[in-house]
Amino acid sequence: MPSSELWAVDLFGRVFTLSTAGQQWELCRDAQLEFKRVSAAAPCCWGIACDNQVYVRVGASDVPIRCREEAYENQRWNPMGGFCEALLPSDRWPWSDVSGLQHRPLDGVALPSPHWEWESDWYVDENFGGEPTEKGGWTYAIDFPHTYTRDKKWNSCVRRRRWTRYRRYKSRDTWAKIPSEDDPQQLPDPFSDLSVGGWEITDEPVGRLSVWAVSLQGKVWYREDVSHSNPEGSSWSLVDTPGEAVQISCGPHDLLWVSLWEGQALVREGINRNNPKGSSWSVVEPPTSENGILHVSAGVGVVWAVTKDRKVWFRRGVNSHNPCGTSWIEMVGEMMMVNVGLNDQVWGIGWADRALYFRHGVTQSELSGKTWKAIVAGRECDGSRAGSLSSLLSAGCFFGDEVRGGGESHVPSNSEAERPGPDPERDVEVAGPASAPAELPWTNIDLKEPKKGPRHAAADFPETTNLSSLALLPLGLEEPDSADCHALWAWVSGGGCAVEAHTTLKWFTAHSGLRASMQMLSLPITPAQTAAWRKQIFQQLTERTQRELENFRHYEQAVEQSVWVKTGALQWWCDWKPHKWVDVRVALEQFTGHDGVRDSILFIYYMIHEEKKYIHVFLNEVTALVPVLNEAKHSFAVYTPERTRQRWPVRLAAATEQDMSDWLALLNLCCCESRRVHGRPSPQAIWSVTCKGDIFVSEPSPDLEAPERWLPCDQMFWRQMGGHLRVVEANSRGVVWGIGYDHTAWVYTGGYGGGCFQGLASSTSNIYTQSDVKCVYIYENQRWNPVTGYTSRGLPTDRYMWSDATGLQECTKASTKPPSLQWAWVSDWFVDFSVPGGTDQEGWQYASDFPALYHGHKTMKDFVRRRCWTRKCKLVTSGPWLEVAPIALGDVSIIPETPGAHGSGPGIALWAVSDKGDVLCRLGVCELNPAGSSWLHVGTDQPFASVSIGGCYQVWAVARDGSAFYRGSVSPSKPAGDCWYLIPSPPKQRLKQVSVGRTAVFALDENGNLWYRQGVTPSYPQGTSWEHVSNNVRRVSVGPLDQVWVIANKVQGSHSLSRGTVCRRTGVQPLEPKGQGWDYGIGGGWDHLSVRASATRAPRSSSQETAGKRRGEQGLPSGPSKVAGAPQETPNPVCC
């Protein structure tokens, strides 16, 4: 999980951040601003400075914040002069917005604030629906408004074209002042508190934030239109309240609580994606009538409060359906304020010492946590004052009797201080004796009714040199009476701080000169002494072994083979009808021959007609062991070449997940031993991913791509790697990247194993925790009834009223489970408004009947409707993958290396598409640093979906509207190129993926058709036209030898039909780049494949060498500039 930051303000108004991966507070260095309040979210932080002005700080990122401004030029045809700007009085403006109702001249479009800058000048957008328009970008229609086309017809009386200009937000990593309202009457009062949240409101568009504020007059304000593309928002709007507000808190979802002067709390109800400001207020009484609510903080599903007597309270029963909750529960501790962050983690500031505390033990099952833990991280400004104690210790003042005794200290011990009889369940956790020098003075945090004892301030510490006295001094002090004994905090915000339940934080221990000096007091064993000691022990053991075996050298070997057997009870999916699960006994026998080669046989014993029979599988013939995860069974499939051709693997199921993992790891280890495949994959390995997210890798042999006697791909051995991904891409220099279902980018660390593969099946290093989140979709279907309107009662021939996307399988909210037992729900069901075709305000899509094309508005002919419900689930595993933060990706591509060019350069070109459609180029990628250093944004005019970089730095991409683009002038010295060239798509097709090899370019459309780009030459790299190759294709990957591999959608075997099958294109030659046929491999259930690292070339015959020399294989093929029967396509440059 990437690091995130905790924000805090000290008593001097300075803003600090503390990373979850760090151990020291970092000062936000900026202009001389002092803040009173801050409220953080994942991408930004809002604050109120001492001048009562509101500021926002947007974190720096390699992807810029860009906003597109559009203006339309409208013209009408005149019989005298043709098309001109002289419009009819009833027409729209000559320069307008897309609706034509707003006057929008080019010189009238201004920047919204000084924090923006223009990227370029206005230009005409010549792309219309994924296809290029005629020169000038005009689209034609009969009249305004109407359906526009790119072709001019005889009845085209009006036309328009779109002018585009991008503006970029430039105030990154600095406090940007929110501009005031132009109208003094609308100017809100100075603010006293604000809160940021709402970025995970159910069905919320990605990137939108809810910013709430309270003015000095007790009024509540809402900032309109705050989003990722508009971080400042547009204006403040007043929200009426039944009382005078003091403080406000907005959770990440739809919780909004406000504390009033009278001590009550207000809860906002009716917050949703269509009404983020909510609809009404509800009043919640304080826990006690004597002390009202002073401070309140809302999270995802919890609310914490502090009353006027500094007591801390937890609100029970809070959720999206009941934002008011049910009752108050008193917690232990006295706090000045509390703050709830991501994952409902809680921070607080102590009332007595102004120290910062973290609520330890907060989980989904125990939202109230267990105890308060003091954060003792140091600060940047304290580092310069930490030298005196180190010098004092190193001078030898600790050597003496007082160090060992420590009983002469004037500071009371933990048992004598203000903690009489602490409850082991509810107590302040300390870091232990080793971190005692970094602890802050004790306070009554976890005592409900503490005994009053003498409180020792920092100035009361005696100036003594013994260890016990110095151990309680705050860090970074030169003298005990220093004024800045420890940080005194005024405010904390954890809205942008993601702390998982299993995360280990470094906030509770501190490294300092004092601690280092204390460690030097012991007598350590140096590394040299340790190495000498180990060497001596090893030598003695070796000598003893030689002495013991010397007398037995003349004996013959008693046992020539060693055999061991593992048995167990599993279930087997029988091969004959009726197919069902049968209880079986299995036995795995492994034997070792004279030469040390190990081989294994798996026996499956079953009963049929009261007769015991068995089938067996030689593990040296097994080509893959694949987990088959579903809702009810812990099962896996065993593939052999024969079973692969039949499309009928051996399926076994275990009673528990642990049993399945044990068998899977053991069988995988035996298969690898029989094939002598160990360690990390080679740099030229072929990677693949199943539809369940499991990662597999295969070592290519030299005969795999041989033009003669090629190796059938159903004989390839696939072994599973740890981790969970949706996409994986590699190149032959060992750089491998992957993308999870939640669009998180991961880089391969060089290990192997992880997950269920432990011990000998996994490396001991480079294995890290990995998590993934995916969405489960179901559909609610309704039919129109003339009496009651839309209802859940359909016709007898209709689909299920709750179903999957096809309507063939019934899926209700109650019956739908996570994809497998490894996944766990992390959200409730919510309506998905981002489905293709659009929706109305309630998420419904309409059509004339089931199934049909759905649209987001109701017409007179629509008799059925549906809406999509989504629920998120999460998986936590481990594997040889490290997260690449902070940009979420949708696609990635790494340049394939030219065969024979070993170490062609220090840098490796890597391109990617973010989940928002931005095109990115990764800088600094190499073998030693596969994660790279930074992202370089490549400007585009529209969101992209796929990108691929091939040999000679050919970069092709596919936009979300299905159009293809070629990036010109990409080179090592110019990694981002200069401009995009629009490539027309195949007729009436929308492309969704592109893959570029050394010379070949293949593309895949939404209907599963595979296309080859003809006419690609060095002088004309955009090619001339598309040629259809095949259908039934789900995914394509073109390798460095121009080999073509695909994931086929459906493949029929002798026993069954498989979906998602690995296939290779046969007959691919320089004179026949499209190939001739298909060779079917492992399947089904595969979803992604990458052969872009497979540069293993088979030995070539003399005739092939001669043909290769004639064709000039080292460069791009000199194909014809025109293809017979195909029109010459001229790509249009799109300057960005």
N, C-alpha and C positions, 0 to 999 in steps of 0.2 A: 504494500500500500504506500503511495507517495506521501511525503511529509507535508504536513499542514501547519498552520501557525495559530498560536494563542496570542491575543492582543490585550494589552493592559496599559493603564495610565497611572503614573505615580502622583504623589502629592504636589510635585512641582509642575505638573501638566505635560510631562514628557511621555511620549508614546513608545512602548517597547513591544517587540514580538518575540515569541519563544517557539521554536520549531519542535515538532514532535520527534524529530530525529536528532535534535541538538541538546545542549546542556547549558546554554548561556543566553541571556536576554540580549537582543540586538536593538539598538536605538534607531528609531526611524529618523534618519538625518534629513532634514528639510529646512525650509525657512523658519525663522524664529516664531514658531507657532506653539502656543500652549493650549492643551485641550482639556475639556471637562468630561466629555463623554465620547466613547467610540462604540460602534456596533459593526461587527465584521460578518461577512459572508465569504463563501469560497473564493469568488473572483475579486472582491473589493472590500473596502472598509469605509464606512461613513463616520463622521465625527462632528462634534460641536466644539469649536474653539472658544477661548476666553473672550473673544470679541463677539460671541453669540452668533457667529456666522457658521453655516453648514459647509463642510468640505467632504470630498470623496477622494479616496486614493485607490486607483485601479492598478493592480499588479502588472509588472512587465511580463510580456509574453512574446514568443517568436511569431505568433499569429496576430497581426494588427486588427484593431477594431475598425471595420470599414462599413460605411453606409452608402447605399446607392441612391442618388437623386435622379429622378426621371422627369422629363417634360416631353409633351407630345406636340408635334407640329402638324396642324390640320389644314387641309386644302380641299377646295371643291372645284369640280370641272366647270369651266366656262366655255361656251361655244365659240367665243371670240379669241380667247388666248390660251385655252387649255386649262390645266390645273394652276390655281393661283390662291392667294391668301384672302381674296375677296369672298367672304362667306355670306350666307343669308342672315337676315336679322334673327331668325329663330335658331341658327346654328350655334355650336359651341364656340369658345374662344379660339383664335388662330393658334395661340400657345396655351396649353391647358394641361391638367393632370390626366390620368387615365380615364376618369369618368367624364371629363369635359366640362365639369361644373365650376372648376376653380381656375382662375386666370393664373398662368404660371410661365411668364417669360423667362428666358435664360438668364438675363441680367438681374432678375428679381429674386433668384434663389440665393440666399445668403447662408453663411455658416451660423449654426445655432448659438455658439459661444466662442470665446477666444481659445478654447481648448481643442478646437478642430482645425484642420488644414485640408486644402484641396490636394488630391493626388494628381490630377491631370485636368485638362480642359474638357469642354463638352465635345462629344463625338456621337455619331450616328450608330445605333445598334443595328447591324445588318443580319442578325440571327432572329428567325421567327419560327417558333415551335421546333427548334432543333435543325432547321434547314435554312440555308442562306437565301436571302432575298436578292432581288435585282439591285444593280448599282444604285445606291442612294438609300436603301433600306425602307422603301415605301411599301405599305400594305393597303389593299383596296377593298372597298365595300360599296353597297348600293347607296347607303345613307348613314347618317349619324343617329344613334349608335347602331351598330350591326355587327355581323360576323365578318371579320377581316380575313382576306387571303393574300398570299404573296404574289399571285398571278393577276395581271390586269385583264379584265373582261370588257365586253362591249357595253355592259350596263354599270360599270364602275364609275359612279358619279363623285365619290369622295375618296380621299386617301389620307393616310397619316403615317408618320414615322416617329420612332422613339429616340430621343436624345438622352444620353446617359453621362453621368459624372459621379465619381466617387470622392467621398471625403473620409479622412482618417483622424481618429482620436489620438492626439499627440501627448497628452498629459498623463504619462504612465509612470508609476513609481514615484509620484509626487502628489501632494495635497492640492487638489483643484477646487477652487471656490465655486459653489453652486451659484449661478447668476440669479440676481434678485428679479422680482417681477417688474415689468415696465410700468404697470399701472400702480400708483401709490395706494389706491383704494383696495387693491388686491394683495398688497404686501402683508404677509403674516407677521405676527409679533415675534420678537426674539425667542428662540427655542431654548428649552431647558433640558429636554431629553429626546432621544430618537432611537429607533430600533429597525433593523433590517431583517427580513425573513421572506417567507412565502415563495421561495424558489422551488419548492416541491409540492405546491398546491396540487391536489388531484387534477390531472389532465392539464396542468399548467404548460404553456408553451416554453420550450427550453430557453433559458437565459433571462426570464422575466423575474424581477424582484419586486417586493412590496416594502416600501420605505414609509414608516410612520413616525410622527414627531409630536411632541407636546410643547406648547408655547408657554411663556411666563404667565399668561392670563388663564391657563388651565384649559386651553382649547386643543383639540386633536386635529392634526393635518395629515394628509396623504399625498405622497409624491406620485404624480401621474407618469405613466409610460417609461418607467425605469426598466431597462433590459440590457442584455449584453451588447447590443448594437447601439444603445443610447444610454450610457452609464449615468448621465446627469439627470435623465428624466426631462419632462417638459414644464410642469407647473405644479403648484401646491393647491390642493382642494380641501376645503373645510368639511369635517365630519362632525355632525352634531352629537353631543353627549349629554346625558341627564345630570351630570355633575361636573365639578371642577377637577380636571385630571392633574396628577402629579408626575406619574411615571408610566411608561408604556413598554410592552414586550411583545414581540412578534416571533412566533416559532417558524421553523423551516416549512411546515405544512400550512394548515389553516387555523392555527390557534393564535388569538390575539387577546391579551389581557391588559387592563389598565387599572392602576391604583388611583383612588380618589383622595381628596383632602380629608373627607369624613372617615377614612379608614376602610371603606368598602372597596370592592373590585368590580370592574366591568368586564364582561366577556362579549366579544363580537361574534355574532352568529350569521350564518348565510354566506360565508366566504367561499367562493368557488372561482373557476377559471373565467366565467362570464361576469362575475361581480366580485373582483378581488377586494373591494372595500367593505363587503358584507352588507347586511340589510338591517340588523337590529342589535340592541344591547340587552344583556341580561345582567342582573346584579347578583353578586356573590358576597355573602356576609363574611366578616373576618372570623378567624378561629375563636377569638374571645371578644366579648363586648368591651372589656377594659382597654385592650390594646388593638388598635386598628392595623391594617396592612400598610407597611411602609414601602416595601419593594416587592415586586413580583417578576418572575421570569418563566416564560413558556418554551417548551421544547416540542418534540414530535408528538409525544403522547403523555407528557407529564407537565406539571406546573409546580414550581417551588416559590415560596414566599418568605419574607422576613417581616415580622411585626415590629411595632414601635418599642417593644421591650427587648429587641434583638434576638428573639427566638426564631428558629428556622422551622418551616412547616412544609409538608408535602401533601399535594392535593391528589386524592384517590379517585380513580374512575374517570380520568380525563381521556377523551378520544375525539375523533372527528365528528362522530355522531352525537356525542355528549360533551361539548367543549367546557361546560361548567363543572363537570365532575360530580362527585357525591359527598365527600367529607374530607376534613383536614386531619392529618397525622403529624404530631409533634416529633421533630427530629432533634438529635443531640447537637449542641453547639450554639454559639452566639456569633452572629455574623452581621456585618454592616450591609452586605449585599450578596446575592447569589446570581449566577448566570448559567443557563442551560444551553449547551451547544449541540453539535451534531451527535447522533446516536444517543441522545438524552444524557450525555455526560455533564457533570455539574462542577462548577468552580465557585469559590466564595472568597471573600475578604474578611478576615477576622476583625471583630469589633474592638478588641483590646490592643492587638499588636499591629493591625493593618497588614498582616502577612497574607500571602496568597495560598489557598488550599484547593486541593483536588479531591473530589468524592471518589473514593476507591471502591471497586466492586459493583459498579452499575452495569447491569446486564438486562437483556430483554425479560428475563424471568424475575429479576430483582431490581426494579427501577429505582428504588430508594437507596441502593448501595449499602455499604457496610461501615465505612469509617472515613474520616477526613485525613488527608495526607498533605503535609506541608511541602510546598514547592521551594526548594532551596537553591535553584539555579542562580549562578552569578550574572553580573551585568558587564557590558563593555566598559562602562565608565568606572567600574570598580577594579578593573584589572591593573591599572597603574598604581594602585595603593596597596597591592598585595605583597610587596617585597619585604617589608620590615619583619613580618612574622617568620618568613622563610630565613632571613638573615639571622634572626634571633635563635631559631632552632638549630641552624647549621653551625652556630658559634659554640655549641656544646652545652648550652644551659640546661638541657634535659638530662644530662648525665649526672645522676645523684640519687639519693634515697627517695626524694620526693616524687620522682617519676614512678617508681614501683609502688609506693604506698598510695599516693594520691589522696590520703585521708585528711590532709591539712587544708584542703580547698575550702574557701569561704562560700562557694556556690553550692546550694543544696542539690543533692542527687535527685534522680527521677522519683524515687520513693518518698522524698521529703518535700518535693515541690507540690504544685497545685493539682496533683492527680491522686487523691486518696482512693485506693481500691478500684482501679480501672476495670471496666467490663471487658473481657477478652473479645466479645463480639462488637463492641462499640468503643473503640479507643483510637487515639491518634497513632498512626503508624510512623515509626522512625526508621531511619536507614540503617541502624545498627551501630556498633561501636566504631567501625571504621569511618563512618561519616559523621561522627559526633561533632567534629570541629565545624561542620557546615550547618548545624541545626540552629534554628532560631530559638529565642527564649520561649519557654512553655506558656501556653494559654489554656483557658478552659474550653477547648473546642468540643471535646466529646464527652463532657460531663453535664448531665442534665441538672443536677443540684450540686455544684462543686463546693468543696470546703474552702473557705476563704483563708488564704495563706499569704505570706509576705511576697510581694511581687518585686522582682529584681529587674530593673531597667538596665539598659546597656551601660549607662553611666555609673552604675553601682558595682561593676565588676572590679575587684581589687587588682592592683597592678602587681602581679606575682608572676614568676617565671615557671611555676610548675605546670605540668601537663593538664591537670584537672581544671585549672583556671583558664588556661588558654583554649581548652577544648570547647568552652561555651561562648567564646568570643565570636561575634559575627565575622564572616569572611571579609577580607579586603580592608581591614582596619589597621592603621599604623599604631594607634593608641586606643586604649579601652574607652576613653571618654570622647571618641570621635562622634561628630554630630550625625554622620550617616552610618549608623550602626548596621542597619539592614534596610532593604527597600521598603518603603511605606507606600502602599498602593491605595489608589482612590477608585479605580474602576477596572473591570475585566470583561472581556467579551470572547466567548468561545464559539461564535457562530460559524467561523471558518476553520475550526479545529476538529479534525476527525480522529477520534481515539476509539479503536476497536477494543472489545473486551479482552482479547488475547494479546494486545499490544504491550510491549515492555518499554516503558518510558525511562529516560535518564534524568528526569527533573528532580529526583529525590535524593541524589548524591551529587557531590561537587568535587571537582579536581582542583587543587590549589597547592600553593607552595607549602602551606602548613601540613597538608596530607602527605605530600611527597617527602617532607622532612621526617614525619612520623614513620613512614615506611622505611626510611634509611636507618632508623634506630635499631631495627632487627638485623640479624646477621644473615643475609640472603645467600643462597647458593647461586653462583654466577652461571651463565649458560656454558662457559667453558668447563666448569667443574661438573656440571650435569652431563655433558657430552663425554667427558673422561670416565665418569662413573658408569655410564651405560656401556661404553666400549669395554671396560674391564669386566663387567658382568657378562656381556655377550661372549667375550673370549673365554671366560671360565666355563660357561655352559657348553661351548663348542669343544673344549678340551675334555670335559667329562663325557660328552656323547661319543667322542672318538675312543676314549678308553673303554667304555662299556660295549661298544660294537666291535672292537678289535678281535675279540675271541670268537666271534660268530660269522666271520667273513667267509669261511669255507663251507657253510651250510647252504643248501639250495633253497630257493624261494618256495615257501610252503603253499601259498595261495597265489594263483596266477590271475585270478579275476576277483574283484570285489563287487558285491551285489547288495543293494539295499532297496527296500520296498516301503512305499507309503500307501496306506489304504484309507478309505473314507466312504461316507454315504452321501450321494448326490442324487439329483434328478436329471433324467435324460429325455429330450424331446424325440420320441421314437420316429423312425424313418417311414413307417407304413401307416396307412389310414386305419382307423381315425387317429390323426396326430394328437398326441396328448403327452403330458408329463408323466414319466414312469420312474418310480423309485428304483435306484440301481446302486450297486457297490462298485467302486472304482479302485484300481490299484496301479500305482506308478512304479515300475521297476527300472532301476538304473544300474548299469553294469559298466565296468571299466576294463578295457582290454589290455594286452601286453604292452602296446605302445602308449598307454595312458589316455587313449581316446575314450570319451564317455558317450554312451548312447542310452536311450530310454524308450520304453514302450508303455503306453497307456491302455489298460484293459478296462472295459466297461461290461460288467456282468449284469444280466437282466433275466427275468423269468417270463416265459411265454408258454401257455398251456401246461403249467406246472413243470416245465423243463428249463433247466438252467443253461443259458447260452451267453455268448460274449462277442463283442467286437473289439478290435484293437487298432491303435493308431501308433505308427512309428514317429517319434518326435523329430527325427531328422528329415521327415517328409512334411512336417507342419510348416505352413507358410505364414500363418498369422493366428494370434490369440486375441480375440476382440471382446471386450466387455459389452454385453447387450443389456443396457440399463433400462428398466421400465418401472412402472409403479409398484408391481407386486413381487417380482422375482429378482434375485441376485444371480444373474446368469451370464454366461460367456460362450462364445462360439469358437470352435477349433476348425481351421481351414487347412486343407491339403490341395494339391493341384487337381486331383480328381473331384473332390468336393466343390472346389471353386468352379469347375466347368459345369457341375450339376446345379450350382446355385443352391446347395443344400449342405451347409456346414454341420458339424457335430455340435449340438447345443447342450450344455450342462448347466445346472442351477444348484446353488448352495443354499443352506437354510439361513445363514446370516451373511452380512456383508464382510465380516472378518474371515469367515471360511472361504468365501469367493476370492478375497484378496490373497489369502494364503495359497490357494491352489493356483491362482493366476500367476503369482510371483514365482512359485516353484516350477510350474510348467514353462514359463518364459525363460527361467534360468537354465533349465534342462535343454530347451531348444537352442539357446545361445551356445551352450557348451558343446552340443552335438555338431553345430555348424562352426564352432570356434569363432564366434562373434562376441567380442567383449569390449568394454570401455565406451568412450564417447563415439558418436558417429563420425565418419570421415567427412572432410570438407565437401566432397562431391556426392553426398548422400541425397536420396530422394525423400522428401518430406510429404506427409499427407495428414489430413484431419478427418475424422468421422463426423457424422451429423450429430453425435453426442458430445463432441468436443475433445475426444481422445486423440492423442498425437502419436503417429507411427512414422518410422523411418526405415528405409531399405538401402542396403549398400549395392550400388550398381556394379555389374561385372562388365569386363571389356566386350563380351558378346551381346550385351543388352541392345546396343544400337548398331550391331554389325549388319551391313546390307545383305550379306550371305549368312546363312546358318544363325540367324538371330535367336536369342533366348526368349522363349514365350514368357510373357509377363505374369502368367498365372503360377510360375515357378519361383517368383521373387519372394524372398523371406522378409516379412515386415515385423519389426519388434517395437513394442510400445515404449514411449518416453513419458516421463511424468509431466504433469501439468494439465491445463485445460484451455484450449484456444478455439477460435473460429476460423482464423486465417493464419498461415505460416508461409514465409518466403525466405529463400536462402540464395547464396551464391557460393562459388567454388573456393573462395578464400576464407570460408568458415564463419561468415557473418550470417546469422539467422535471426529474423524478427517474426513476431507473432502478434495477433490482435485477438482479444477476447470478445465475448458476446456483449460486454458492456463498453466496447470500443477502447479498452485500455491497451496500450502498446507494451509489449514485452520483448526482451532481447535474450538470446540464448547465452548461458554462462559457461558452457563447456562441460557441464556435468552430465550425468545420465541417471535415470531412475527417479525416485521420489514417488509420492502418492502411496500406492499399495506396494511398490517395489522397494524393499528395504534390505539391509544386510549386503550380501554379495551381489544382489541384483541392482544395487544403487551405489553411486559414488558417495564418498564421505564428505565432500565439500561441494560448493557451488549449487546446493539445493536450498531453495527458499520457499517460504509460504506464498501461495498464490490463491487469489479469490476471483470469482467471476459471477456476474449477475445477468440473468436473462429474463425475458418476459414470456408469459403464457397467455395465449389469446383464446377467447371463446366468443361466440356470437349469440345475441338475442334477436330472434326473428319474430315478426308480427305480420298479420294480414289485415287488410281493411275490411271492416264490417259496416254495412250501410246504417245499422242501428246504433252500434256502440263506438264506431270509429276503429282505429287500430287496436287489435286485441291479440292475445297470445293463443287464441283458438284458431288454428289453421284448417285447411282442407285435409281430407284423409291422405291425399297424395303429396302434401307439402313435406318439407324437411322438418326436423325436430325444431321446436321453438327455442331450445337452447342447444347449440351444436358447434362443431368446429367450422373452419372456413368453407369446407366443401358442403356442409349440411348433411353428410352421410352418417356422421357419428354423433350421438347425443353427448353433450358436455354441459353439465350444470355447474353452478358455483360450488355446490356442496360436494359433487362427485369428482370434480377436477382436482387432480393431485399434481405435485411437482413432477418434472420429467423423470426423476428417479429418486430412490431413497437417499441419495447423497445430497439432494437439494433441499433447502428449507425456505418456506415463505418468509419474505421480509416486508411485505406490504399487503394492504387489503385490495379488493377488486375495485378498479376505477375505469371510467369510460376512456377509450382511446380516440382522440380527435384527429390523429395524424394519419389515418388510413387513406389509401389512394382514392381519389374521387371526391374528397371533401365530405364534410358533415354539416348538419345544422347545429344550433346552439346546444341541443341535448345529445348530440353525437349520432343522430340517426342518418342512415343512407337509404335512399328510395330507389325503387325500380318497378317495372311493370309486372314482373313475376320472378319466381325463383327458378334457376339462377339467371341473372341478367347483368347488364352493366349498371352499376350503382352510381348515384350522384347525390350531392349534398343539399338539394332543394326539392320540395314536393311539387309535382305537377298533377294535372287532372288524370293522367294515365297511370299514375303510380298506385298500385294496389298492395304492394308489400314493402316492408322496410326492415332494416337490421341495424344493429350497432355493436361495436366491438368492445368487449370488456377485457382488461389487462390486469395481470397480477405479477409482481416481481418475485423471483426466488434467487437464492444465493448458494454458491458452492465454495467450499474452502478446501484446498488440497495443497500439494507441494510439488515442486519440480525444478529443473535447472533453468529457471527464468527469473529475470529481474525486471521490474517495472520501469518503463521510460515515461517520466512525467514531463509536463503536466497536460499535454494536449491529447485528447481522445481522437483516435484514428478510425477511418472506415476502410481504407485500403492502403497497401504498401507494396513497393517494388524495389528490388536491388538489382543493379546492373550485372548481367552475366559476364563472366570473365572469358576472354578469347582463349580457345584451347591452345595450349603450348606456351602462353604468355604468363610465366610464373612471376608473381609480384610485379605486375605491370605498373604499379604506382602506389604511392602511400595512401591515397584517398580512394574510397569506394562510394560511388554515386548511389544515393538512396532517395527515392521520391515517395511521397505519401499523400493521401487525401484525408482531411480531418472529417469528423462526423458532421460538421456543419458545411462541408463541401469545399473548404479551402485547400488549395494545392500547396504542398510544402516540399522543400528540399533540405535534407539533413546534411549538416556540415560536420567534418571531423570524424567520419566513420572509417575505421581501419581494423586490421586484425587485432591490434592491441587495445583498441577502444571501440568495440562493436556498437556501443550505444550512441556514439557520436557526441558532439558538444552542444550544438544549437540548431534551431530550425531557421530556414530562410523562406520567407513567404513569397510565393509566386502569384502575381496578380491575375485574377480571372474576372470575367464579366457575369458569371453565373456559377452556381454550385456544381461541383464535379462529383462523380461517383466512383470512377476507376482510373488508375494510372499505371503505366508500365514503361520502364526504361530498358532498352535493348542494347545490342552491340553498337559501337561507334556513337554512343550517347544519343540514340534515337528515343525520344520521349513522345509517347502517345497517351491520350486520355479520352475519357468518355464523360460527358456531362449528364446531369440527372434528367435532362429532357431527351436523352438518347442520341445526341449528336457527338461526333468524334472530332478531336483536335490533335494537331501535331505541333510540338514546341520547337521553334527554330533556334539554331545557333547555340545549342547546348554543348559545352565542352568542359574539360577540367579547369580551364582558366575562367570560364564563364558558366558556373554550374546551374544557374537559373535560366539561361537562354535570354532571348530578347522579346519574342512575341508568339502568340498562338495563331495557327492556321486552321480555319474551319474546314473539316473534311465531310462532305455529304455522306449521310448514312445510306445503307442499302435501301432500295425503294420500299416504302411503306413498312419499315422496320425501325425499331428503337433499340439501339445498342445498350448493353449494360456492363460489358467487360471487354478489355483489350489486353493482349499479351504479345510482347515483342521479343524475338530471339536475336540471333546474330544478324540475320538479314530478313527473316520472315515476320510478317505482321498478321495476326489472326484476331478476330473479334467475334463476340457472342452477343446475340440479340435476346430480347425478352421472351421470344417464342422458342428458344432453344436451338436456333440455327447458327451454325458455325460458318464464318466468312473469312476468306483469304484476300489480302490486299495485293492486287497485281501492280506491276510496273514500278516497284520501288527500286530506285537507282541512286548512286551517289549524287548525281546532278539533280535528281527529282525525288527526294526521299519521301514525299507525301504520297507517291503512287498515283495510279490512274483510276482504278475502279475496284469494286468488290466482286468476288466470285464465290458462289455458294459451294460449300464443301460437304456439309452433312447437317442433319438435324438430330434431335434427341440428345443434346449436349447440355450439361448443367454448368460446367466450369472448364476452362482451357488454360494450359500452361505450355509455353514454348521455351525450350532450353537453349543453351549456348551452342549446340550443334544443329539448331533449327529443328530439333525433334519436337513432335507435337503429341502431348498427352492430354486427355480430357477425363472428366467425370461424366459418364453416360447416365442419362436419367433412368432408362429401363433397359435391361438385358435379359433375354429369355434363356434359361438353361434347360437341361434335360429333365430336371425335377421341379424347378420353381422359377419364378421371376424375381429378379433383384433390382432394386432401385439404388442409384448411386454407386456405379461400378467404375473402377480404374481401367482405362483403356488407352492403348497406344496406337498412334497412326503408323501404319506400315508403308513401306515403299517411298519414304521421303528421301528424295535425291536432289542434287542441284538442278537437274533438268525437270524434276517433278516435285517441286516444293510442297504441293498440296497433299502428296501421298496417294495411296491407292486403296487401302482398306484399313480394317481395325483388328487389333489383337486385344482380346478381353482378358482382364486380370482380376484382381481381388474385388469382391463386392458381395452384397451391397451395404448400403449405409454410409458410404464415403461422401464427403461434401466438398473437400478442397484437396488440391494436389499442387506440388511445386517441384518441377524438374530443372529449375533454373541454375542449380548447382552441379548438375550431372554433365560434366564435360569429359567423361571417360570415352575415348575414341578407340574403336577396335582397329587391329592391324589391317592395312589396306593392301589390296592387290596392285600389281603393276598397271593394269588397265584403268583402275580407279585413280591411281596417281596421275596418269596421263590425262584423264578427263578432268581431274581437279585442277591441273595446271592450265588446261585450256580455258576453264571457267574462271580462274582467278579467285579461288575460294577465300583468300585472305581479306577481300573487300566485299562491298555489297554487290549483289548480282547485277550484271548489266542487262537487265530485262528490257523488253521493248517499251518504247515510250507510249505506244498505243496498242490496245488489244482489239483484235478483229471483232467487230460486232458490238463493241462496248464504247460508249461515248467517253470522250476525254473530259475528265473533271478538273476544274480549276479551283484549288483551295483558296479561300479568302483569308488574308492576314487580318488578325484582330489585335490591334496594338493595345497594350495594357499599361 
